[in-house]
Amino acid sequence: MHHAGAGPCGTSTGRRWNAAQAYSESKLQVTALALTLARAWPDVLSNAVDPGWVPTKMGGAGATDDLELGYLTQTWLAVSNDPAATVTGGYWYHRRRQTPAPEARDPAFQDQLMNRLATLTGIALS
């Protein structure tokens, strides 16, 4: 869903509320945050995971992805000693590295997001 997002957080003011767009933008922002952390702290493993559209309360019964595969990628990245899992700066879907949205990979977009987050929280990434 992050591919449908646009803009760093707090830039959508003035538009009509659209829940799907807001969700997509939050996914873009969290993906960009994970990739920013990987860039800023290369010794820390930071990745983004797309669990897919899974049958949960939020996803609903019609969701087409496998619930187990959704969390297995997160677990694999967190605790595995597999060299394929001990990487940083990746975007993953079902234990396969994918290409994230161009904005999420763009250092200028990442910096704009981090500046906006620092303004909102009073905490800057160092």
ROLONU-435992 format. One record per atom (N, C-alpha, C, O, CB): residue number from 1; atom name; x, y, z. Coordinates in steps of 0.2 Angstrom, whole numbers. Each point is the difference from the previous one (the first is absolute). Glycine has a CB too. Layout:
N
{seq NUM atom CA x X y Y z Z};
...
***
This chain:
126
{seq 1 atom N x 4 y -6 z 0};
{seq 1 atom CA x -4 y 6 z 0};
{seq 1 atom C x 4 y 6 z 0};
{seq 1 atom O x -2 y 6 z -2};
{seq 1 atom CB x -7 y -12 z 8};
{seq 2 atom N x 16 y 6 z -4};
{seq 2 atom CA x 4 y 6 z 1};
{seq 2 atom C x 1 y 3 z -7};
{seq 2 atom O x 2 y 6 z -1};
{seq 2 atom CB x 3 y -11 z 11};
{seq 3 atom N x -6 y 1 z -16};
{seq 3 atom CA x 2 y 3 z -6};
{seq 3 atom C x -6 y 5 z -2};
{seq 3 atom O x 2 y 4 z -4};
{seq 3 atom CB x 3 y -15 z 1};
{seq 4 atom N x -10 y 11 z 6};
{seq 4 atom CA x -6 y 5 z -1};
{seq 4 atom C x 1 y 6 z 4};
{seq 4 atom O x -4 y 5 z 0};
{seq 4 atom CB x -3 y -14 z -3};
{seq 5 atom N x 12 y 9 z 8};
{seq 5 atom CA x 1 y 6 z 4};
{seq 5 atom C x 3 y 6 z -3};
{seq 5 atom O x 3 y -1 z -5};
{seq 5 atom CB x -2 y -7 z 14};
{seq 6 atom N x -2 y 14 z -6};
{seq 6 atom CA x 3 y 6 z -3};
{seq 6 atom C x 2 y 5 z 6};
{seq 6 atom O x -5 y 1 z 3};
{seq 6 atom CB x -1 y -3 z -14};
{seq 7 atom N x 12 y 4 z 11};
{seq 7 atom CA x 2 y 5 z 5};
{seq 7 atom C x 1 y -2 z 7};
{seq 7 atom O x -2 y -5 z 2};
{seq 7 atom CB x -5 y 12 z -9};
{seq 8 atom N x 12 y -3 z 10};
{seq 8 atom CA x 2 y -2 z 7};
{seq 8 atom C x -6 y 2 z 5};
{seq 8 atom O x -5 y 3 z -2};
{seq 8 atom CB x 17 y -1 z -1};
{seq 9 atom N x -12 y -4 z 9};
{seq 9 atom CA x -5 y 1 z 4};
{seq 9 atom C x -2 y 7 z 1};
{seq 9 atom O x 4 y 4 z 1};
{seq 9 atom CB x -1 y -15 z 5};
{seq 10 atom N x -9 y 12 z -5};
{seq 10 atom CA x -3 y 7 z 1};
{seq 10 atom C x 0 y 4 z -6};
{seq 10 atom O x -2 y 6 z 1};
{seq 10 atom CB x 7 y -7 z 10};
{seq 11 atom N x -4 y -1 z -17};
{seq 11 atom CA x 0 y 4 z -6};
{seq 11 atom C x -7 y 0 z -3};
{seq 11 atom O x -1 y 3 z -5};
{seq 11 atom CB x 13 y -5 z 4};
{seq 12 atom N x -17 y -3 z 3};
{seq 12 atom CA x -6 y -1 z -3};
{seq 12 atom C x -5 y 5 z 3};
{seq 12 atom O x -6 y -1 z -2};
{seq 12 atom CB x 9 y -11 z 0};
{seq 13 atom N x -2 y 17 z 6};
{seq 13 atom CA x -5 y 4 z 2};
{seq 13 atom C x -3 y 4 z -6};
{seq 13 atom O x 3 y 2 z -5};
{seq 13 atom CB x 3 y -1 z 16};
{seq 14 atom N x -12 y 1 z -10};
{seq 14 atom CA x -4 y 3 z -5};
{seq 14 atom C x -4 y -4 z -5};
{seq 14 atom O x -4 y 2 z -4};
{seq 14 atom CB x 13 y 7 z 5};
{seq 15 atom N x -7 y -16 z -1};
{seq 15 atom CA x -4 y -5 z -4};
{seq 15 atom C x -5 y -3 z 4};
{seq 15 atom O x 0 y 0 z 6};
{seq 15 atom CB x 10 y -2 z -13};
{seq 16 atom N x -15 y 0 z 3};
{seq 16 atom CA x -6 y -4 z 3};
{seq 16 atom C x 3 y -6 z 3};
{seq 16 atom O x 5 y -3 z -3};
{seq 16 atom CB x -13 y 8 z -5};
{seq 17 atom N x 6 y -7 z 13};
{seq 17 atom CA x 2 y -7 z 4};
{seq 17 atom C x -2 y -6 z -5};
{seq 17 atom O x -5 y 0 z -2};
{seq 17 atom CB x 4 y 6 z 14};
{seq 18 atom N x 6 y -10 z -13};
{seq 18 atom CA x 0 y -6 z -3};
{seq 18 atom C x 3 y -5 z 4};
{seq 18 atom O x 7 y 0 z 0};
{seq 18 atom CB x -8 y 6 z -12};
{seq 19 atom N x -2 y -11 z 15};
{seq 19 atom CA x 3 y -5 z 4};
{seq 19 atom C x 5 y -4 z -3};
{seq 19 atom O x 5 y -2 z 2};
{seq 19 atom CB x -15 y 2 z 4};
{seq 20 atom N x 8 y -2 z -12};
{seq 20 atom CA x 5 y -5 z -4};
{seq 20 atom C x 6 y 4 z -2};
{seq 20 atom O x 6 y -3 z 0};
{seq 20 atom CB x -16 y -3 z -5};
{seq 21 atom N x 10 y 12 z 3};
{seq 21 atom CA x 5 y 5 z -2};
{seq 21 atom C x 5 y 1 z 7};
{seq 21 atom O x 6 y -1 z -1};
{seq 21 atom CB x -13 y 6 z -9};
{seq 22 atom N x 4 y -4 z 15};
{seq 22 atom CA x 3 y 1 z 7};
{seq 22 atom C x 4 y -6 z 2};
{seq 22 atom O x 6 y 0 z 2};
{seq 22 atom CB x -15 y 8 z 1};
{seq 23 atom N x 6 y -14 z -4};
{seq 23 atom CA x 3 y -6 z 1};
{seq 23 atom C x 6 y -1 z -4};
{seq 23 atom O x 5 y -2 z 2};
{seq 23 atom CB x -16 y -3 z 2};
{seq 24 atom N x 10 y 6 z -11};
{seq 24 atom CA x 6 y -1 z -4};
{seq 24 atom C x 6 y 5 z 1};
{seq 24 atom O x 5 y -2 z 0};
{seq 24 atom CB x -14 y -2 z -9};
{seq 25 atom N x 7 y 10 z 11};
{seq 25 atom CA x 5 y 5 z 2};
{seq 25 atom C x 4 y -2 z 6};
{seq 25 atom O x 6 y 0 z 1};
{seq 25 atom CB x -13 y 9 z -6};
{seq 26 atom N x 3 y -12 z 10};
{seq 26 atom CA x 4 y -2 z 6};
{seq 26 atom C x 4 y -6 z -1};
{seq 26 atom O x 6 y -1 z 3};
{seq 26 atom CB x -16 y 4 z 3};
{seq 27 atom N x 8 y -8 z -11};
{seq 27 atom CA x 5 y -5 z -2};
{seq 27 atom C x 6 y 2 z -4};
{seq 27 atom O x 5 y -2 z 1};
{seq 27 atom CB x -15 y -5 z -2};
{seq 28 atom N x 9 y 12 z -3};
{seq 28 atom CA x 6 y 4 z -3};
{seq 28 atom C x 4 y 3 z 5};
{seq 28 atom O x 7 y -1 z -1};
{seq 28 atom CB x -14 y 3 z -9};
{seq 29 atom N x 5 y 1 z 15};
{seq 29 atom CA x 4 y 3 z 5};
{seq 29 atom C x 4 y -5 z 4};
{seq 29 atom O x 5 y 1 z 1};
{seq 29 atom CB x -13 y 9 z -1};
{seq 30 atom N x 4 y -15 z 2};
{seq 30 atom CA x 4 y -5 z 4};
{seq 30 atom C x 5 y -4 z -4};
{seq 30 atom O x 5 y -2 z 3};
{seq 30 atom CB x -15 y 1 z 4};
{seq 31 atom N x 9 y 0 z -13};
{seq 31 atom CA x 5 y -3 z -5};
{seq 31 atom C x 6 y 5 z 0};
{seq 31 atom O x 6 y -2 z 0};
{seq 31 atom CB x -15 y -5 z -7};
{seq 32 atom N x 8 y 13 z 5};
{seq 32 atom CA x 5 y 5 z 0};
{seq 32 atom C x 4 y 1 z 6};
{seq 32 atom O x 6 y 0 z 0};
{seq 32 atom CB x -13 y 6 z -8};
{seq 33 atom N x 3 y -7 z 14};
{seq 33 atom CA x 4 y 1 z 7};
{seq 33 atom C x 5 y -6 z 0};
{seq 33 atom O x 5 y 1 z 3};
{seq 33 atom CB x -15 y 5 z 2};
{seq 34 atom N x 7 y -12 z -6};
{seq 34 atom CA x 5 y -6 z 0};
{seq 34 atom C x 6 y 1 z -4};
{seq 34 atom O x 5 y -2 z 2};
{seq 34 atom CB x -15 y -6 z 1};
{seq 35 atom N x 9 y 10 z -9};
{seq 35 atom CA x 6 y 1 z -5};
{seq 35 atom C x 4 y 6 z 2};
{seq 35 atom O x 6 y -1 z -1};
{seq 35 atom CB x -13 y -4 z -8};
{seq 36 atom N x 4 y 10 z 13};
{seq 36 atom CA x 4 y 5 z 2};
{seq 36 atom C x 5 y -2 z 6};
{seq 36 atom O x 5 y 2 z 0};
{seq 36 atom CB x -14 y 6 z -3};
{seq 37 atom N x 6 y -12 z 7};
{seq 37 atom CA x 4 y -3 z 6};
{seq 37 atom C x 5 y -4 z -3};
{seq 37 atom O x 6 y 0 z 3};
{seq 37 atom CB x -16 y 0 z 5};
{seq 38 atom N x 9 y -4 z -13};
{seq 38 atom CA x 5 y -4 z -3};
{seq 38 atom C x 6 y 4 z -3};
{seq 38 atom O x 6 y -1 z 1};
{seq 38 atom CB x -14 y -8 z -3};
{seq 39 atom N x 6 y 15 z -1};
{seq 39 atom CA x 5 y 4 z -3};
{seq 39 atom C x 4 y 4 z 6};
{seq 39 atom O x 6 y 1 z -1};
{seq 39 atom CB x -13 y 1 z -9};
{seq 40 atom N x 3 y 0 z 15};
{seq 40 atom CA x 4 y 4 z 5};
{seq 40 atom C x 4 y -4 z 5};
{seq 40 atom O x 5 y 2 z 2};
{seq 40 atom CB x -15 y 6 z -2};
{seq 41 atom N x 8 y -14 z 1};
{seq 41 atom CA x 3 y -5 z 5};
{seq 41 atom C x 2 y -6 z -4};
{seq 41 atom O x -4 y -5 z 2};
{seq 41 atom CB x -2 y 10 z 8};
{seq 42 atom N x 10 y -6 z -14};
{seq 42 atom CA x 2 y -6 z -4};
{seq 42 atom C x 1 y -6 z 4};
{seq 42 atom O x 0 y -6 z -2};
{seq 42 atom CB x 4 y 13 z -7};
{seq 43 atom N x -2 y -6 z 15};
{seq 43 atom CA x 2 y -6 z 5};
{seq 43 atom C x -6 y -3 z 3};
{seq 43 atom O x 0 y -5 z 3};
{seq 43 atom CB x 11 y 10 z -1};
{seq 44 atom N x -17 y -2 z -3};
{seq 44 atom CA x -6 y -2 z 3};
{seq 44 atom C x -5 y -3 z -6};
{seq 44 atom O x 0 y 3 z -5};
{seq 44 atom CB x 1 y 6 z 15};
{seq 45 atom N x -4 y -14 z -8};
{seq 45 atom CA x -4 y -4 z -6};
{seq 45 atom C x -7 y 4 z 1};
{seq 45 atom O x -3 y -1 z 5};
{seq 45 atom CB x 10 y -10 z -5};
{seq 46 atom N x -9 y 14 z -6};
{seq 46 atom CA x -6 y 3 z 0};
{seq 46 atom C x -3 y -1 z -7};
{seq 46 atom O x 3 y 1 z -5};
{seq 46 atom CB x 0 y 8 z 13};
{seq 47 atom N x -9 y -13 z -8};
{seq 47 atom CA x -3 y -2 z -6};
{seq 47 atom C x -8 y 2 z 1};
{seq 47 atom O x -2 y 1 z 5};
{seq 47 atom CB x 11 y -10 z -8};
{seq 48 atom N x -12 y 9 z -3};
{seq 48 atom CA x -7 y 1 z 0};
{seq 48 atom C x -3 y -6 z -3};
{seq 48 atom O x 3 y -4 z -4};
{seq 48 atom CB x -2 y 16 z 2};
{seq 49 atom N x -7 y -14 z 5};
{seq 49 atom CA x -3 y -6 z -2};
{seq 49 atom C x -8 y 1 z -2};
{seq 49 atom O x -3 y 3 z 3};
{seq 49 atom CB x 11 y -10 z 4};
{seq 50 atom N x -10 y 4 z -13};
{seq 50 atom CA x -7 y 1 z -2};
{seq 50 atom C x -2 y -7 z 1};
{seq 50 atom O x 1 y -5 z -3};
{seq 50 atom CB x 1 y 13 z -6};
{seq 51 atom N x -7 y -9 z 14};
{seq 51 atom CA x -2 y -7 z 2};
{seq 51 atom C x -6 y -2 z -5};
{seq 51 atom O x -2 y -6 z 0};
{seq 51 atom CB x 4 y 9 z 12};
{seq 52 atom N x -4 y 1 z -16};
{seq 52 atom CA x -5 y -1 z -5};
{seq 52 atom C x -7 y 1 z 3};
{seq 52 atom O x 0 y 3 z 5};
{seq 52 atom CB x 7 y -12 z -10};
{seq 53 atom N x -12 y 8 z 1};
{seq 53 atom CA x -7 y 1 z 2};
{seq 53 atom C x -2 y -6 z 3};
{seq 53 atom O x -2 y -5 z -3};
{seq 53 atom CB x 0 y 13 z -6};
{seq 54 atom N x 2 y -8 z 16};
{seq 54 atom CA x -1 y -6 z 4};
{seq 54 atom C x -7 y 0 z 3};
{seq 54 atom O x -2 y 5 z 2};
{seq 54 atom CB x 14 y -7 z 0};
{seq 55 atom N x -15 y -4 z -1};
{seq 55 atom CA x -7 y 0 z 3};
{seq 55 atom C x 1 y 1 z 8};
{seq 55 atom O x 0 y -5 z 4};
{seq 55 atom CB x -4 y -3 z -13};
{seq 56 atom N x 3 y 14 z 11};
{seq 56 atom CA x 0 y 2 z 7};
{seq 56 atom C x -6 y 4 z 0};
{seq 56 atom O x -4 y 1 z -4};
{seq 56 atom CB x 17 y -1 z 6};
{seq 57 atom N x -14 y 3 z 4};
{seq 57 atom CA x -6 y 5 z 1};
{seq 57 atom C x 0 y 6 z -5};
{seq 57 atom O x -5 y 1 z -3};
{seq 57 atom CB x 5 y -4 z 15};
{seq 58 atom N x 7 y 5 z -13};
{seq 58 atom CA x 0 y 6 z -4};
{seq 58 atom C x 0 y -3 z -8};
{seq 58 atom O x -3 y 4 z -4};
{seq 58 atom CB x 10 y 2 z 13};
{seq 59 atom N x -4 y -11 z -10};
{seq 59 atom CA x 0 y -3 z -7};
{seq 59 atom C x -6 y -3 z -3};
{seq 59 atom O x -2 y 1 z -5};
{seq 59 atom CB x 14 y -3 z 7};
{seq 60 atom N x -16 y 0 z 3};
{seq 60 atom CA x -6 y -3 z -1};
{seq 60 atom C x 0 y -8 z -3};
{seq 60 atom O x 6 y -2 z -2};
{seq 60 atom CB x -10 y 14 z 0};
{seq 61 atom N x -1 y -15 z 2};
{seq 61 atom CA x 0 y -7 z -3};
{seq 61 atom C x 1 y -1 z -7};
{seq 61 atom O x 2 y -5 z -2};
{seq 61 atom CB x -10 y 3 z 11};
{seq 62 atom N x 8 y 7 z -13};
{seq 62 atom CA x 1 y 0 z -7};
{seq 62 atom C x 7 y 1 z -2};
{seq 62 atom O x 2 y -1 z -6};
{seq 62 atom CB x -13 y 5 z 4};
{seq 63 atom N x 16 y -3 z 7};
{seq 63 atom CA x 7 y 1 z -1};
{seq 63 atom C x 3 y -6 z -3};
{seq 63 atom O x -2 y -6 z 2};
{seq 63 atom CB x 3 y 14 z 7};
{seq 64 atom N x 3 y -7 z -14};
{seq 64 atom CA x 2 y -6 z -4};
{seq 64 atom C x 7 y -2 z 2};
{seq 64 atom O x 2 y -6 z -3};
{seq 64 atom CB x -8 y 11 z -6};
{seq 65 atom N x 10 y -2 z 13};
{seq 65 atom CA x 7 y -2 z 2};
{seq 65 atom C x -1 y -5 z 6};
{seq 65 atom O x -5 y -1 z 3};
{seq 65 atom CB x 10 y 11 z -7};
{seq 66 atom N x 0 y -14 z 5};
{seq 66 atom CA x 1 y -5 z 5};
{seq 66 atom C x 2 y 4 z 7};
{seq 66 atom O x 6 y 3 z 0};
{seq 66 atom CB x -3 y -12 z -9};
{seq 67 atom N x -7 y 8 z 14};
{seq 67 atom CA x 2 y 4 z 6};
{seq 67 atom C x 7 y -3 z 3};
{seq 67 atom O x 3 y 5 z 3};
{seq 67 atom CB x -16 y -4 z 0};
{seq 68 atom N x 14 y -7 z -3};
{seq 68 atom CA x 7 y -2 z 2};
{seq 68 atom C x 6 y 3 z -4};
{seq 68 atom O x 4 y 2 z 3};
{seq 68 atom CB x -10 y -13 z 1};
{seq 69 atom N x 5 y 11 z -10};
{seq 69 atom CA x 6 y 3 z -4};
{seq 69 atom C x 1 y 7 z 2};
{seq 69 atom O x 5 y 3 z -1};
{seq 69 atom CB x -8 y -11 z -9};
{seq 70 atom N x -3 y 12 z 12};
{seq 70 atom CA x 1 y 7 z 2};
{seq 70 atom C x 5 y 1 z 5};
{seq 70 atom O x 4 y 4 z 0};
{seq 70 atom CB x -16 y -3 z -4};
{seq 71 atom N x 11 y -5 z 10};
{seq 71 atom CA x 5 y 1 z 5};
{seq 71 atom C x 6 y -4 z 0};
{seq 71 atom O x 5 y 1 z 3};
{seq 71 atom CB x -15 y 1 z 4};
{seq 72 atom N x 11 y -7 z -11};
{seq 72 atom CA x 6 y -4 z 0};
{seq 72 atom C x 6 y 4 z -3};
{seq 72 atom O x 5 y -1 z 2};
{seq 72 atom CB x -12 y -9 z -4};
{seq 73 atom N x 5 y 14 z -3};
{seq 73 atom CA x 6 y 4 z -2};
{seq 73 atom C x 2 y 5 z 5};
{seq 73 atom O x 7 y 1 z 1};
{seq 73 atom CB x -12 y -1 z -12};
{seq 74 atom N x 1 y 3 z 15};
{seq 74 atom CA x 2 y 4 z 6};
{seq 74 atom C x 4 y -4 z 5};
{seq 74 atom O x 6 y 2 z 2};
{seq 74 atom CB x -16 y 5 z -4};
{seq 75 atom N x 8 y -13 z 3};
{seq 75 atom CA x 4 y -4 z 5};
{seq 75 atom C x 7 y -2 z -3};
{seq 75 atom O x 5 y 0 z 4};
{seq 75 atom CB x -16 y -4 z 1};
{seq 76 atom N x 11 y 2 z -11};
{seq 76 atom CA x 6 y -2 z -3};
{seq 76 atom C x 5 y 5 z 0};
{seq 76 atom O x 6 y -1 z 1};
{seq 76 atom CB x -13 y -6 z -9};
{seq 77 atom N x 5 y 13 z 6};
{seq 77 atom CA x 5 y 6 z 0};
{seq 77 atom C x 2 y 2 z 7};
{seq 77 atom O x 6 y 2 z 1};
{seq 77 atom CB x -12 y 2 z -11};
{seq 78 atom N x 2 y -5 z 15};
{seq 78 atom CA x 1 y 2 z 7};
{seq 78 atom C x 5 y -5 z 3};
{seq 78 atom O x 4 y 2 z 4};
{seq 78 atom CB x -15 y 3 z -3};
{seq 79 atom N x 10 y -12 z -2};
{seq 79 atom CA x 4 y -5 z 4};
{seq 79 atom C x 5 y -4 z -4};
{seq 79 atom O x 3 y -4 z 3};
{seq 79 atom CB x -12 y 4 z 5};
{seq 80 atom N x 8 y 0 z -14};
{seq 80 atom CA x 4 y -5 z -4};
{seq 80 atom C x 7 y 2 z -1};
{seq 80 atom O x 2 y 6 z 0};
{seq 80 atom CB x -12 y -9 z -6};
{seq 81 atom N x 15 y -2 z 6};
{seq 81 atom CA x 7 y 0 z -2};
{seq 81 atom C x 1 y -1 z -7};
{seq 81 atom O x 6 y 0 z -2};
{seq 81 atom CB x -3 y -3 z 14};
{seq 82 atom N x -8 y 2 z -16};
{seq 82 atom CA x 0 y -1 z -7};
{seq 82 atom C x 3 y 6 z -3};
{seq 82 atom O x -2 y 6 z 1};
{seq 82 atom CB x -8 y -14 z -1};
{seq 83 atom N x 16 y 8 z -4};
{seq 83 atom CA x 3 y 6 z -3};
{seq 83 atom C x -5 y 4 z -4};
{seq 83 atom O x 1 y 6 z 0};
{seq 83 atom CB x 10 y -12 z 0};
{seq 84 atom N x -16 y 3 z -3};
{seq 84 atom CA x -5 y 4 z -4};
{seq 84 atom C x -4 y 4 z 5};
{seq 84 atom O x -3 y 5 z -3};
{seq 84 atom CB x 3 y -14 z -6};
{seq 85 atom N x -1 y 7 z 15};
{seq 85 atom CA x -4 y 4 z 5};
{seq 85 atom C x 4 y 5 z 4};
{seq 85 atom O x -3 y 5 z 3};
{seq 85 atom CB x -4 y -15 z -3};
{seq 86 atom N x 14 y 10 z 0};
{seq 86 atom CA x 4 y 4 z 4};
{seq 86 atom C x 2 y 6 z -5};
{seq 86 atom O x 6 y 1 z 0};
{seq 86 atom CB x -2 y -10 z 8};
{seq 87 atom N x -9 y 13 z -11};
{seq 87 atom CA x 2 y 5 z -4};
{seq 87 atom C x -4 y 6 z 2};
{seq 87 atom O x -5 y 0 z 5};
{seq 87 atom CB x 7 y -8 z -14};
{seq 88 atom N x -1 y 14 z 7};
{seq 88 atom CA x -3 y 6 z 2};
{seq 88 atom C x -2 y 4 z -6};
{seq 88 atom O x 3 y -1 z -6};
{seq 88 atom CB x 3 y 1 z 16};
{seq 89 atom N x -12 y 4 z -10};
{seq 89 atom CA x -2 y 4 z -5};
{seq 89 atom C x -4 y -3 z -5};
{seq 89 atom O x -1 y 2 z -6};
{seq 89 atom CB x 11 y 4 z 7};
{seq 90 atom N x -13 y -12 z 1};
{seq 90 atom CA x -4 y -4 z -5};
{seq 90 atom C x -8 y 1 z 1};
{seq 90 atom O x -2 y 3 z 5};
{seq 90 atom CB x 11 y -11 z -5};
{seq 91 atom N x -12 y 7 z -5};
{seq 91 atom CA x -8 y 0 z 0};
{seq 91 atom C x -2 y -7 z -2};
{seq 91 atom O x 2 y -3 z -6};
{seq 91 atom CB x -3 y 15 z 3};
{seq 92 atom N x -2 y -16 z 7};
{seq 92 atom CA x -2 y -7 z 0};
{seq 92 atom C x -7 y -1 z -1};
{seq 92 atom O x -4 y 3 z 3};
{seq 92 atom CB x 14 y -5 z 3};
{seq 93 atom N x -11 y -4 z -10};
{seq 93 atom CA x -7 y -2 z 0};
{seq 93 atom C x 1 y -8 z -1};
{seq 93 atom O x 3 y -2 z -4};
{seq 93 atom CB x -8 y 13 z -2};
{seq 94 atom N x 2 y -15 z 11};
{seq 94 atom CA x 0 y -7 z 0};
{seq 94 atom C x 8 y -2 z -1};
{seq 94 atom O x 1 y -5 z -4};
{seq 94 atom CB x -13 y 4 z 0};
{seq 95 atom N x 16 y 3 z 8};
{seq 95 atom CA x 7 y -2 z 1};
{seq 95 atom C x 4 y 2 z -7};
{seq 95 atom O x 5 y -3 z -1};
{seq 95 atom CB x -8 y -6 z 9};
{seq 96 atom N x 0 y 13 z -12};
{seq 96 atom CA x 3 y 2 z -6};
{seq 96 atom C x 1 y 7 z -1};
{seq 96 atom O x -4 y 4 z 2};
{seq 96 atom CB x -1 y -14 z -8};
{seq 97 atom N x 11 y 12 z 5};
{seq 97 atom CA x 2 y 7 z -1};
{seq 97 atom C x -4 y 3 z -6};
{seq 97 atom O x 0 y -3 z -5};
{seq 97 atom CB x 11 y 2 z 11};
{seq 98 atom N x -14 y 7 z -5};
{seq 98 atom CA x -4 y 3 z -5};
{seq 98 atom C x 3 y 7 z -1};
{seq 98 atom O x 4 y 3 z 4};
{seq 98 atom CB x -14 y -9 z -1};
{seq 99 atom N x 8 y 10 z -8};
{seq 99 atom CA x 2 y 7 z -1};
{seq 99 atom C x -6 y 4 z 3};
{seq 99 atom O x -6 y 0 z -2};
{seq 99 atom CB x 12 y -3 z -9};
{seq 100 atom N x -4 y 7 z 16};
{seq 100 atom CA x -5 y 5 z 3};
{seq 100 atom C x -1 y 6 z -5};
{seq 100 atom O x 3 y 1 z -5};
{seq 100 atom CB x 1 y -4 z 17};
{seq 101 atom N x -9 y 7 z -10};
{seq 101 atom CA x -2 y 6 z -4};
{seq 101 atom C x 6 y 4 z -1};
{seq 101 atom O x 4 y 1 z 5};
{seq 101 atom CB x -16 y -2 z -1};
{seq 102 atom N x 13 y 5 z -9};
{seq 102 atom CA x 5 y 4 z -1};
{seq 102 atom C x 1 y 5 z 5};
{seq 102 atom O x 6 y 2 z 2};
{seq 102 atom CB x -7 y -3 z -14};
{seq 103 atom N x -4 y 4 z 15};
{seq 103 atom CA x 0 y 5 z 5};
{seq 103 atom C x 4 y -3 z 6};
{seq 103 atom O x 4 y 4 z 4};
{seq 103 atom CB x -15 y 2 z -8};
{seq 104 atom N x 9 y -12 z 6};
{seq 104 atom CA x 3 y -3 z 6};
{seq 104 atom C x 7 y -1 z 0};
{seq 104 atom O x 4 y 0 z 5};
{seq 104 atom CB x -14 y -6 z -4};
{seq 105 atom N x 13 y 6 z -8};
{seq 105 atom CA x 7 y -1 z -1};
{seq 105 atom C x 4 y 6 z -1};
{seq 105 atom O x 6 y 1 z 1};
{seq 105 atom CB x -9 y -11 z -6};
{seq 106 atom N x -1 y 16 z 4};
{seq 106 atom CA x 3 y 6 z -1};
{seq 106 atom C x 3 y 4 z 6};
{seq 106 atom O x -4 y 2 z 5};
{seq 106 atom CB x -4 y -1 z -15};
{seq 107 atom N x 14 y 0 z 11};
{seq 107 atom CA x 3 y 3 z 6};
{seq 107 atom C x -3 y 7 z 1};
{seq 107 atom O x -1 y 2 z 6};
{seq 107 atom CB x 11 y -8 z -8};
{seq 108 atom N x -12 y 10 z -3};
{seq 108 atom CA x -3 y 6 z 1};
{seq 108 atom C x -7 y 0 z 3};
{seq 108 atom O x -2 y 3 z 5};
{seq 108 atom CB x 8 y 1 z -15};
{seq 109 atom N x -10 y -9 z 8};
{seq 109 atom CA x -6 y -2 z 3};
{seq 109 atom C x 1 y -2 z 7};
{seq 109 atom O x -4 y 2 z 5};
{seq 109 atom CB x -1 y -5 z -16};
{seq 110 atom N x 9 y -2 z 12};
{seq 110 atom CA x 2 y -2 z 7};
{seq 110 atom C x 2 y 6 z 5};
{seq 110 atom O x -3 y 0 z 5};
{seq 110 atom CB x 7 y -11 z -10};
{seq 111 atom N x 0 y 15 z 2};
{seq 111 atom CA x 2 y 6 z 4};
{seq 111 atom C x -6 y 4 z 2};
{seq 111 atom O x -1 y 3 z 6};
{seq 111 atom CB x 13 y -3 z -11};
{seq 112 atom N x -16 y 2 z 0};
{seq 112 atom CA x -6 y 4 z 1};
{seq 112 atom C x -5 y -4 z 5};
{seq 112 atom O x -2 y 4 z 5};
{seq 112 atom CB x 3 y 1 z -17};
{seq 113 atom N x -1 y -11 z 12};
{seq 113 atom CA x -5 y -4 z 5};
{seq 113 atom C x 4 y 1 z 7};
{seq 113 atom O x -4 y 1 z 5};
{seq 113 atom CB x 0 y -9 z -14};
{seq 114 atom N x 10 y 7 z 9};
{seq 114 atom CA x 3 y 0 z 7};
{seq 114 atom C x 0 y 7 z 3};
{seq 114 atom O x -1 y 1 z 6};
{seq 114 atom CB x 9 y -10 z -10};
{seq 115 atom N x -8 y 14 z 0};
{seq 115 atom CA x 0 y 7 z 2};
{seq 115 atom C x -7 y 1 z 3};
{seq 115 atom O x -1 y 4 z 5};
{seq 115 atom CB x 9 y 0 z -14};
{seq 116 atom N x -13 y -6 z 5};
{seq 116 atom CA x -7 y 1 z 2};
{seq 116 atom C x -2 y -4 z 7};
{seq 116 atom O x -3 y 3 z 4};
{seq 116 atom CB x 0 y -2 z -16};
{seq 117 atom N x 6 y -7 z 12};
{seq 117 atom CA x -1 y -4 z 6};
{seq 117 atom C x 4 y 4 z 6};
{seq 117 atom O x -3 y 0 z 6};
{seq 117 atom CB x 2 y -11 z -12};
{seq 118 atom N x 7 y 13 z 5};
{seq 118 atom CA x 3 y 4 z 5};
{seq 118 atom C x -4 y 6 z 3};
{seq 118 atom O x 0 y 2 z 6};
{seq 118 atom CB x 11 y -6 z -11};
{seq 119 atom N x -14 y 7 z 0};
{seq 119 atom CA x -4 y 6 z 2};
{seq 119 atom C x -6 y -2 z 4};
{seq 119 atom O x -2 y 3 z 5};
{seq 119 atom CB x 5 y 3 z -16};
{seq 120 atom N x -6 y -12 z 9};
{seq 120 atom CA x -6 y -2 z 3};
{seq 120 atom C x 1 y -3 z 7};
{seq 120 atom O x -4 y 1 z 5};
{seq 120 atom CB x -1 y -3 z -16};
{seq 121 atom N x 11 y -1 z 12};
{seq 121 atom CA x 2 y -3 z 6};
{seq 121 atom C x 5 y 3 z 5};
{seq 121 atom O x 0 y -1 z 6};
{seq 121 atom CB x -3 y -9 z -12};
{seq 122 atom N x 7 y 15 z 3};
{seq 122 atom CA x 5 y 3 z 3};
{seq 122 atom C x 6 y -4 z 1};
{seq 122 atom O x 5 y 1 z 4};
{seq 122 atom CB x -13 y 5 z 2};
{seq 123 atom N x 8 y -12 z -10};
{seq 123 atom CA x 6 y -5 z 1};
{seq 123 atom C x 3 y 0 z -7};
{seq 123 atom O x -4 y -2 z -5};
{seq 123 atom CB x -1 y -4 z 15};
{seq 124 atom N x 11 y 7 z -11};
{seq 124 atom CA x 4 y 0 z -7};
{seq 124 atom C x 4 y -7 z 0};
{seq 124 atom O x 2 y -2 z 5};
{seq 124 atom CB x -2 y 15 z -6};
{seq 125 atom N x 0 y -16 z -5};
{seq 125 atom CA x 4 y -6 z -1};
{seq 125 atom C x 7 y 3 z 0};
{seq 125 atom O x 2 y 5 z -3};
{seq 125 atom CB x -11 y -11 z -4};
{seq 126 atom N x 13 y 2 z 11};
{seq 126 atom CA x 7 y 2 z 0};
{seq 126 atom C x 5 y -5 z -2};
{seq 126 atom O x 6 y 0 z 0};
{seq 126 atom CB x -9 y 8 z 10};
***
